[in-house]
Amino acid sequence: MYGPTGRMYIGKKQLISVSRKTVPGRRNKVVTRKESDWKTYATSCRELHDDIDLYGLDAFVFVIYKWCFGAGDLTYSEVQEQWAAEVLSREMTEHGERKYYNGNIGAVKFLKPNL
C-alpha cells in the first residue's frame, strides 16, 4: 500500500476466516469458514491509521502482490516480502519520514542502527 505521504506498508489479509466451535453432544469441534472483512479492513498500524484519517482512505492505493493458499504460506510470503523490501531500514522519504510504516517483521522489531 502507498499513498500521498510517499510512505509504504507491506501487510497481509486473509480472505477466509476459519473458526472451530465446540458443539454440545459432539466429541470433535465444528469447523466454520466465512469471508473475512478483507474488503474494508485497512491495517492495524496506528501511524498509518492516523494518515488514513487525515487524507482519507481513497488517497491510498492497495495492491495484491500474491495470492496464497493457506495461512502458513500467507505469513511466510508477508515476511519474505518485508525482508526483501527492507521495510525496517532507516531510508527516508523526501519529507524526512521513514519510507515504510512497518515497525516490525513477524511481530519482532529489527531496526537497523543509525550509521
Secondary structure by P-SEA (a helix, b strand, c coil): ccccccbbbbbccccbbbbbbbbccccbbbbbbbbccccccccccaaaaaaaaacccccbbbbbccccccaaaaaaaaaaaaaaacccccccccccccccccccccccccccccc
